[in-house]
Amino acid sequence: MKILVVGGTGALGGHAAIHLAAKGHDVTIGARNPAHPGTPMAEMPFLQGDYVAGDFTPDRLRGFDWVLFAAGNDPRHIPPGDDAEAHLQRANHEAVPAFFAACREAGVKRVVQLGSYYHQAAPELVEGNRYIQSRKAACEGARAEGRPGFDVVSVNAPFMVGSVPGLPSMIFEPYVQWAQGKIPVPAYAPAGGTNFMSFRSLSEAIEGAFERGEPGKAYLVGDENLSFADYFQRFFDAAGNPAKVEERDEEHPMLPDIAIPQGRGNWVRVDPDADETATLGYRRNDVTNAVQDLVDQFG
């Protein structure tokens, strides 16, 4: 299939693009800027555009069989000085459904929307959290554009762990350096936990959604429910550091409270439906392998 991966220069979209290309698909990267030099995505065809600005018109999307949308906005994407609520409204509530409508008009047959897990895994968090509300609106708005002959499937993922060859990481590279004792932060983690999933498992789930996903369905995917202390411990173990990561009810400089929507000390757990997991065909128990990959890449 001829596939466009919008958001394909990032970690999740990039990993999925590499995975789909390895399966024999003809993959094009869509993004505002070209892929990082030295990554496999930099060798793929590139279609420049910003979905929020409406750059991906039906004319530019015509000819693609499938599209992976891996470009939803979160607080990291809010331009300096912009009103956060207004930006999320524009980027997720409005621009995402408009992009999917353009795909339909272009004759694309199937689109997979990569979304966030909070509104499915912890619906009690939706009220009062504008970011989660906007990701829920993007998921529902995208699927509402589906029609006979134009399939839309959502894959909503938890905390992600993994690496893309040649791609720097502002999150995981410091984790590895910390676990190696190169950053002077004590071996502790904030209280609470969540579900974690490897890039590899997610790319497999995306492939399964393209091939076997039920049109109009939102799949809640995930792998291992871990405390943040258990999660960080895996970095220390992979780095060969004998320190034991303790749990503390205090903010962590590399996992600040703003990055824990459920609140420090609380959990968001995911128990993936066995039938849905089998349909999508993704591996489980892969978080430790993903952490080892990170230590190998950034160590």
N, C-alpha and C positions, 0 to 999 in steps of 0.2 A: 504493500500500500504506500501511497505517497502521503506522508504525514508532516504536518506543521506543528512544532512545539513552541508555543508562545510562552516566554519565560524560560527558554532553553539555555540561556547563559548562566542561570543560577544553579544552585546545588541540586535541588530536586528535579527541576526540569531538565537540567543537563544530564544527570544520571539516567533519567528516563529516556532521553534522546539517544544516549550511548547504547542503552539496553535495547531499544527498539531497532536501532541501526544494526546491532549485532544479530538480530533476528531476521535480517534481510529486508527490512523496510527502507524506503527512500525518505530520509529525514531531512527537513529544513528547519533551521533555528529562526524563530521570530523574537525580536527584542529591541529595546531602544538603542543599545550599543552592541557592537560585535563581541563575540565570546573572548574570554581571556586567552591570550597567546599561550600555546603549549598545552591547551586542553583539547581533547578529541572534538569538542564542539566547534573549535576554530577551523576545523577542516571540513565542516559541513556547509552546505549552501545557507546563505543568510538573507533574511527578509527584515529590513529595518522598519520599526514602527512602535508606536505607543498606543496600547488599546484604550487608555483613558482619554487620549486626544482624538480617538476615532480613526486612527491611521489605517487600521485593517478593514478596508472597505470590501464589499463583495467582489469587486473587480480584482483586487489583490489576493483574495482568498480562493478565487476560482481555480480549479485544477487539483486541489487537495482532496483526498478521499477521507482522511481522518485528521482531527486537530486535537492536540492536548493543550488545555489551557492551564498553565502552571504559573500564573502571574498575578494572582489576587493580592491586593494591597493590605499591609499591616502597619502598625505604628512606625516601623523603620522607614517606610516609603513616604511619610508625610514631609513635604518640602519645608525647610526652615521658614518660620514666619506664617505658614498657612494655618488656618483653623482646622484642627484635627477632625472634628465632627463633619465639617463641610467636605473635607477631602475624602473621608471614608464614604460619605454619601455619594459623592460623584464617582469614585473609583469602583466601589463594590455594589451599591444599590442600583446605580444607573448604567455605568459603562460595561459591566459584565453582561447583563442581559442584552444590551445593544450589540456587543461583540458576537454573542451567540445568534442573534437575529441575522447578523451579516453573514455568518457561516451558513445559515440555512438558505439565505438568498443566493449564496455562491454555489450551492449544490453540494456542499460537504455532506457526507453520509452519516458520520458519527463523530461526536465530540465528547471527550472525557474532561470533566472539570475537577481539578485538584483543589480540595478545600480543607478547612480546619474542622477538628473533631468536637469542639466544645459544645456546640448547640445540640449535638446528638448524644454525646457522652454525659454531659452535665447540663441539661436544659435549664436548671435553676439559676445558672450563671448568666442567662441571656438578658434578663431584666436588669437594667442598670449598667450594662457594659456595652458601650457603643461599638467597640471593635467586634465583639462576638455577634452583636446584632447585625453588623454589616456583612460578616462572613456568612451568617445564616441567610441574609437577603440575597447574597451572591449565589449561594447554592440553590435556593428556591427559584430565584429569577432566571438562572441559567436553564434549569430543568423545565421551567414553564414555557420556554421557547421551542421545546421538542414538538415534532409533528410526525405523522407517518412518513417514513423515508428519511427522517432527520432525527437520529437517536442522540439523546443527551444522557450521560451517566455521570454521577458525582462519586468521587472517592475522597472521603474525609479522613485525614491522617492525624495522628497524635504528635508528640515530641519526636523529632527525627534525628537519627544518628548515622553518620557515614561520611564518605569522602568521594571526590571526583578527581581523577588524575590531573595534576597540574593546576587545580583550582585552590587558591588560598581560602582560608576560613577565619573570619574574625571571632568565631565562637570556639571552634574546636582546636585551633592551633594554641591559644592560651590554655585550654584545658590540659593539653598534652605537656606544655611547658611547666604548668603548675604541678602536674603529677610527677614530673621529672625533678622537681625541687628547684626549678629555675625562677619561679615567681614566689615571693615571700608572703604567701597566704597560708594560714594554718589548715591542716587537713580536716575540714569540717564541711557539712552541707546543711542547708536550711531544712527545717522539719517539713514533712509531707512528702508527696510523691505523685507520680502520674504514669501513663503508659508511654513506652518507648518502642520505636520501630526503626529498622535499618533502611537506608536508602535502597538497598538491594531488594528487600521485601516489598517496599512500596513500588518500585519499578515493575516487579512481577505482578503486583495487584493492578497497576495501570494497564499492563499488557492484557491481563485477564478481563479487565473492564472493556477494552476495545473488542476483544474477541468473543466474550461470552456474557458481558454485563447486560442486565435487564434494562431496557430503555425507560428513562424516567426515574430510576432508582438512585437513592443516595446510600452508598455503602460506607459503613463505619468500620474502618480497618485499624489494626493495631497488633502488637506482639506481646511485650512483657510489662506487667505492672511492677514498678520498682520505686522504692523510696529514693529521694535524691541522694541520700548517703550511699545506698547500694549502687546507684548509677555512677557516682563519682569514684566509688571504690574500684570499679572496673577499669577506670583509667589508671589508677595507681597500680593495680595488679598488672595491667598490660605493660606499664612502664618499668616494672620490676622494683617499685617502691614499696617497702614493707609497712609503711605507715597505714594505720587504720583510720578511715574517715568516720568521724563521729557526727551525730545529728545534734544541731543546735537550733534553738528557736531564735535565730537572729539572721539578719539579711546577709547575703553572700555577695561579694563584689563582682563575681562572674556569673551569678544567677540572681539578679536583683529581684526584689519583690514585684516590680512592674512586669516581670516576665512570668509571674505565677498568678494567672487570673483567678484561680480558685482561692487564693490567699495562702500565705505561708502557714504550714502546719496542716493543711487540708490535702485531700487526694482527688484526682480524677482518674477513675479506673475504666478500662475498656476490656470487655470479655467478648472478643469477636465471635459472631455467629459461625458455627462450624460449617453449615451448608454454604454460607456466603464465602467463607475462606476457601472452601473447596472449589467453588465456582470461579473465584478470581485466581486461585492457584498460586498463592504466595507462601513462601517459607516462613516458619516460626522459629523462635529461639535463636535469633541471629544478631542480637544486640552486642554480645561479647565479641563476635567476629568483626562487627563494624567498628567497635572501639579499637580492636587490635589493628585494623586497617588504618585508623587515624594515627595511632602511635607510630606505625611503620612509615606513614607519609610525612608526618610533621616532627617526628622524634630526632 
